[in-house]
Each structure stands twice: as structure tokens, then as C-alpha cells.
Amino acid sequence: MTDIYHYGYTPTDININNKQVARISAVHKDRYEIVCEQGTTFARLKSSIYFNVKEYVTFPTTGDFVLINYNETGDSQIIQTLPRKSSFSRLDPSSSGHHDQVVAANFDYVFILSSLNHNFNLRRIERYITLAWNSGGIPVIILTKTDLASDYSEQVKQVEKIAVGVGVFAVSAKTGFGLSELSEYLKPRKTIVFLGSSGVGKSSLVNALAGEDIMKVNEIREDDSAGRHTTTHRQLIMLKSGVMIIDTPGMRELGMWDVSSGLGEAFNDVEDFFGKCKFTNCTHGNEPDCAIKDAIANHVLPAERWESYLKLKHEAKYTDDKEGFMRDKQAWHKSISKINKQNKKNGGKK
């Protein structure tokens, strides 16, 4: 018998009507792999509940807790998706940018992986941090493949500057370096979602944390550090330690989807200057005594951080108001151009 409590389930005041609680461990198109009292089995959505209704229903994804009608001779029926404490979404590629696609749910930490070779990209890390904060999980930056970098101290410093309030760890799945420092996150009943583009070593890190080869690892090209997607579907993996990991296929592009709260967390160093301008309606463009422009000119706020903030904020707006986005995009480019020209005039650095 499997105790769903060990899979992170916490009883709530929701009336389950004597139904079983299960957790989605993998999604295979219209068929779901689940963990329930009887162990690991498969289930399908009950059509009359999920498809033949007019009101909005929450379709389950990897990590979700659901109510099921258990069937010992075949696929069980999923009859309800329980409320989530966290979820990670991206724009659904099949919806032309009109709907979100939930790719993982009910996790405690978001491990953002970036390798210390050609894959290293600060702007991409900023994007992941924003999405992670918005998800309800706690982001943790994992810089992988220290065994391939002779000196990565500068890269760590760069990440620490943009990852305000976020733990940053440099590790090697190959040698085991730095893995012990992750122990505070690796607790029983805790769920960690892995995010990162292909080739950063997600599968290798899963194997290293598990102490055994449970994930297939593909070699990467030495010339550009690119790799094929090892993980082909999202899956929840229970380690012997009681820690659960949700591995995700490498995503080359992530669209922003309702990240208002995530931006505030990821860029609180930027938003600290809001409200400190001379004019309350300052657009941080041409107005005098602008706190943002002064901070950039005095090298208190890097221009790259402000540009990243604006880019992600405008990208998020694009999902809701495409016409407004295009109007503001032109004004944004003019604002950035004027700030850069002013900095050069003052002898500053971008």
C-alpha cells in the first residue's frame, strides 16, 4: 500500500466524498500515470466532468493531486483536480499565444539550472527567476558543470547580483562537488521542479542526487555545448530519500504569462526606485530628477537590469494587449536610446 502523504499530500477541508486522492506522476497525451493507495497505475479524465461542461475546469498536469474512481482492472477515472499551491505555466505553443499551458504543479522549490560553459546566459536566468517567483515556488540557482570551468567565480558573482534573495550554488554532477550544499532543500515530502534548456545537465543532476542512474543522459556537442532533449515528457520522480523531482523537457523559449508578482520579486532592486522620482507619474524617460535614470547614471543600477525589467514587463503585457504592446515598444526603444546617449555624454558605462 502506498501512503499518498509521503508524496506531499496535505489533507484540506475539501470534501473528497470517499474518493481516493492520487498524484499525477506523468502525462502521456490523454493518459495519466498516477500514484495512489494501490501504487502506480494509469488513469483517464472523466469526459462528463472535464469535456462536457460549460464552466472552466482545471485540467491536471504533472504534480497535481486529483480525486479518482479507482479501477483495479483498467484505467481509473480522474474526476477532480484539487487546488494547487504552486504551478509553472508558459504560453501554449498550440494556442497562438492565447492560453497558458501548465507544465508542473505543487512543487516547493524551482531549481533553475544553467551550465558554466557556452549555455551560461544571465538574461535567460532572469527570465526563469521571474517565472519561478510567479509560480509560488522558491527559486534556487544551480550552476552546473564546474568540472568544465577553470574559474567560474565571476559568473557566480554576476548571478548573485541579479538573483536578489535567491540561493546560488555551483555544482558538478560528475564529481559531486557542491551537492552537499543542496541538503537544505532535499527533504522528504518536498517537491522540486527542474528548469533549464537542453544540455545543462538536468538528467545528470537527477542521477547524482538519486545516487543511481535513473535518467538517461545524452552527450552534448563539444563545439557549442548544445544537447538533445533527454527528457521527452514531464515526470515526477520519487528518490529513495523521499524527495520528489519534476523534470521537464528542455524549453528553448519561454513565453511570459501573468508575471506581475514574479517581476516584483525577481526585480525588487529595480522596483525599489519606484516612487522616488520627482514626479509621481514619471515614465522614466524624459522627465528630470528621475530616480531610475539617476541610479543608472551613478552606476547604482546596471542599465542591463533596467532593460531586462522593461523587456519582460512588456513581453508580459503582449499576452494581454498586443496593440498596446506594439505602441509601447517603440516608446521603450526611444527611452533606452536616450538613456544610453546620456550615459555616454556623461562618460558612463552602459
C-alpha positions in Angstrom: 0.0 0.0 0.0 1.2 3.5 -0.8 0.7 6.4 1.6 -0.1 9.4 -0.5 1.1 11.5 2.4 4.6 10.6 1.5 4.0 12.1 -1.9 3.4 15.5 -0.3 -0.3 15.4 0.1 -1.7 17.5 2.9 -5.4 17.0 3.9 -7.6 20.0 3.4 -11.2 20.8 4.2 -12.3 19.8 0.7 -14.9 17.1 0.9 -13.5 14.2 -1.1 -16.7 12.2 -0.8 -14.9 8.9 0.0 -12.9 9.2 -3.2 -9.3 8.4 -3.5 -6.6 11.0 -3.7 -3.8 10.4 -6.2 -0.9 12.4 -7.6 -0.1 12.8 -11.3 3.4 11.4 -11.9 3.5 11.8 -15.7 1.3 12.9 -18.6 1.1 10.9 -21.8 -1.3 12.9 -24.1 -4.7 11.8 -22.9 -3.5 9.2 -20.4 -2.1 9.9 -17.0 0.3 8.0 -14.8 -0.7 8.3 -11.2 0.4 7.2 -7.7 -2.4 6.2 -5.4 -3.0 3.9 -2.4 -2.7 0.8 -4.6 0.6 2.0 -6.1 1.5 3.3 -9.6 -1.2 2.9 -12.2 -2.9 4.8 -15.1 -6.0 6.9 -15.4 -8.0 9.0 -17.8 -10.2 12.1 -17.4 -13.9 11.5 -16.9 -15.4 13.1 -20.0 -18.6 14.3 -18.4 -16.6 16.4 -15.9 -13.7 17.7 -18.0 -15.1 18.0 -21.5 -18.9 18.2 -21.5 -19.2 21.2 -19.3 -19.5 24.9 -20.0 -17.7 26.2 -16.9 -13.9 26.3 -16.6 -12.3 23.2 -15.3 -8.6 22.7 -14.3 -7.0 20.0 -16.4 -4.4 18.1 -14.4 -0.7 18.2 -15.0 2.4 16.5 -13.6 2.5 17.1 -9.8 -1.3 17.7 -9.4 -3.3 16.0 -6.7 -6.6 14.6 -8.1 -9.6 12.6 -6.9 -10.1 9.3 -8.7 -12.6 6.5 -9.1 -10.1 3.6 -8.7 -10.4 0.7 -11.2 -8.4 -2.4 -10.4 -8.9 -3.9 -13.8 -8.1 -1.0 -16.1 -7.6 2.8 -16.2 -9.0 4.7 -13.2 -11.1 7.8 -13.7 -9.9 11.3 -12.7 -13.0 13.2 -11.5 -11.5 16.4 -10.0 -8.2 18.4 -9.9 -7.5 19.6 -6.4 -6.4 23.2 -5.7 -2.7 23.9 -6.4 -0.3 25.5 -4.0 2.1 26.3 -6.9 2.2 25.9 -10.6 4.5 26.7 -13.5 3.0 27.9 -16.8 4.2 29.0 -20.2 2.3 30.2 -23.3 0.8 27.2 -25.0 2.5 27.0 -28.4 -0.6 25.4 -29.9 -2.9 28.3 -28.9 -1.1 31.1 -30.8 -0.3 32.8 -27.5 -3.9 33.0 -26.2 -3.8 30.4 -23.4 -1.3 29.2 -20.8 0.0 25.7 -20.5 0.6 24.4 -17.0 3.7 22.2 -17.1 4.1 21.4 -13.4 2.2 21.8 -10.1 2.5 21.6 -6.3 6.3 22.0 -6.0 8.2 23.6 -3.2 11.4 24.7 -5.0 12.3 25.6 -8.6 15.8 24.5 -9.4 17.0 26.8 -12.2 19.9 25.1 -14.0 22.5 26.9 -16.1 25.8 25.3 -17.1 29.1 27.1 -16.6 30.0 26.8 -20.3 28.5 28.2 -23.5 25.0 27.8 -22.1 25.6 30.5 -19.5 23.1 33.4 -20.1 22.2 36.0 -17.5 19.2 37.3 -19.3 17.8 33.7 -19.5 18.3 33.2 -15.8 16.5 36.5 -15.1 13.5 35.2 -17.1 13.5 31.9 -15.2 13.7 33.7 -11.8 10.7 35.8 -12.8 8.6 32.9 -13.8 9.7 30.9 -10.7 8.7 33.6 -8.2 5.4 34.0 -10.0 4.7 30.2 -9.8 4.5 30.1 -6.0 7.7 28.1 -5.6 11.0 29.2 -4.2 13.7 29.7 -6.9 17.2 28.2 -6.4 20.0 28.8 -9.0 22.1 25.8 -9.8 25.2 26.5 -11.9 26.3 23.1 -13.3 29.4 21.6 -14.7 32.0 23.2 -12.5 34.3 20.4 -13.7 34.4 22.1 -17.2 35.2 25.6 -15.9 38.7 26.5 -14.7 37.4 29.7 -12.9 33.7 30.4 -12.5 33.9 32.9 -9.6 33.0 35.8 -11.9 29.9 34.0 -13.2 28.7 33.3 -9.7 29.1 37.0 -8.8 27.1 38.0 -11.9 24.3 35.7 -11.0 24.2 36.8 -7.3 23.8 40.4 -8.5 20.6 39.6 -10.5 19.3 36.9 -8.1 18.5 39.0 -5.1 17.3 36.9 -2.2 17.9 33.6 -4.2 20.3 30.9 -3.3 23.1 30.4 -5.8 25.1 27.1 -5.9 27.9 25.9 -8.2 27.9 22.1 -8.6 29.2 19.2 -10.6 27.1 16.2 -11.1 30.2 14.4 -12.4 32.5 14.9 -9.4 29.8 15.6 -6.7 31.2 19.0 -6.0 28.8 21.3 -4.2 25.9 18.8 -4.0 26.1 18.6 -0.2 25.2 22.3 0.0 21.8 21.5 -1.5 20.8 19.4 1.5 18.5 22.0 3.0 16.2 21.6 0.0 16.4 17.9 -0.2 13.9 16.9 2.4 11.2 14.1 2.4 7.8 15.1 1.0 9.3 18.1 -0.7 8.9 18.5 -4.5 11.5 20.2 -6.7 10.9 21.2 -10.3 13.9 21.3 -12.6 14.0 24.1 -15.3 16.7 24.7 -17.8 17.5 24.4 -21.5 18.8 21.3 -23.1 22.4 20.4 -22.4 22.6 22.0 -18.9 22.7 18.6 -17.1 19.3 18.2 -15.6 19.3 14.4 -16.0 22.8 14.1 -14.7 21.9 16.1 -11.6 18.9 13.9 -11.0 21.1 10.8 -11.2 23.7 12.4 -8.9 21.0 13.3 -6.3 19.4 9.9 -6.6 22.8 8.0 -6.2 21.9 5.8 -9.2 21.3 6.1 -12.9 17.5 6.6 -13.2 17.6 9.1 -16.0 19.1 8.7 -19.5 21.9 11.1 -20.2 22.8 12.3 -23.7 26.2 13.6 -24.6 26.4 17.2 -25.7 28.4 18.7 -28.7 31.7 19.9 -27.5 31.9 22.9 -30.0 28.7 24.7 -28.8 27.7 22.7 -25.7 24.3 22.0 -27.3 22.5 18.8 -26.4 19.4 16.9 -27.4 16.4 16.8 -25.2 16.9 13.8 -22.9 13.6 14.2 -21.1 10.7 13.8 -23.6 7.8 14.3 -21.1 7.3 15.8 -17.7 7.5 13.3 -15.0 7.6 13.2 -11.2 10.4 11.0 -9.8 10.5 9.8 -6.2 14.0 9.4 -4.9 14.9 6.9 -2.1 15.4 9.9 0.2 11.7 10.8 -0.1 12.5 13.9 -2.2 10.4 14.3 -5.4 11.7 15.8 -8.6 9.7 17.0 -11.6 11.9 17.0 -14.6 10.8 19.0 -17.6 11.8 18.8 -21.3 14.3 21.5 -22.2 12.4 24.6 -23.3 14.3 26.8 -25.7 11.8 29.6 -25.4 9.6 30.6 -22.5 6.7 33.0 -23.0 5.7 35.2 -20.1 2.2 34.6 -18.7 0.8 36.9 -15.9 4.1 37.5 -14.2 3.2 40.7 -12.3 4.1 39.3 -8.9 7.1 37.4 -10.3 8.6 40.6 -11.6 8.3 42.3 -8.3 10.2 39.5 -6.6 12.8 39.0 -9.3 13.5 42.7 -9.8 12.9 44.2 -6.4 16.3 46.0 -6.7 14.7 47.8 -9.7 11.3 48.5 -8.2 13.0 49.9 -5.1 13.5 53.1 -7.1 9.8 53.4 -8.0 8.1 56.3 -6.2 11.4 58.1 -5.6 11.2 60.3 -8.8 10.4 64.0 -8.6 7.1 63.4 -10.5 4.6 60.8 -9.3 3.7 60.0 -12.9 7.3 59.7 -14.1 7.7 57.4 -17.1 11.5 57.2 -16.6 12.0 58.7 -20.0 12.5 62.4 -20.5 11.5 63.7 -17.0 14.1 65.5 -14.8 15.1 64.1 -11.4 14.1 60.5 -12.4 15.3 58.0 -9.8 15.8 55.3 -12.3 17.9 57.4 -14.7 19.9 58.8 -11.8 20.6 55.3 -10.5 21.8 54.2 -13.9 24.0 57.3 -14.4 25.5 56.8 -11.0 26.1 53.1 -11.6 23.9 52.1 -8.7 21.5 50.3 -11.1 23.0 48.5 -14.1 21.4 49.6 -17.4 21.1 45.9 -18.4 18.9 45.2 -15.4 16.5 48.1 -16.3 16.4 46.9 -19.9 15.7 43.4 -18.8 12.9 44.5 -16.5 11.3 46.6 -19.3 11.6 43.8 -21.8 10.0 41.2 -19.6 7.3 43.6 -18.4 6.4 44.5 -22.0 6.6 40.9 -23.1 4.0 40.0 -20.4 1.8 42.8 -21.5 1.9 41.5 -25.0 0.0 38.4 -23.9 -3.0 40.6 -22.9 -2.8 43.6 -25.2 -0.9 43.1 -28.4 -1.8 46.5 -29.9 -0.8 48.4 -26.7 2.4 46.4 -26.6 3.4 47.5 -30.1 2.7 51.1 -29.3 4.7 51.0 -26.1 7.5 49.0 -27.7 8.5 52.0 -29.9 8.4 54.4 -26.9 10.5 51.9 -24.9 13.3 51.8 -27.5 13.4 55.6 -27.6 13.7 55.7 -23.8 16.6 53.2 -23.8 18.3 55.1 -26.6 18.1 58.4 -24.8 19.4 56.8 -21.5 22.4 55.3 -23.3 23.2 58.5 -25.2 23.1 60.4 -21.9 25.4 57.9 -20.2 27.9 58.2 -23.0 27.7 62.0 -22.8 28.5 61.8 -19.1 31.3 59.4 -19.6 29.4 56.5 -18.0 29.3 52.9 -19.0 26.2 51.1 -20.3 
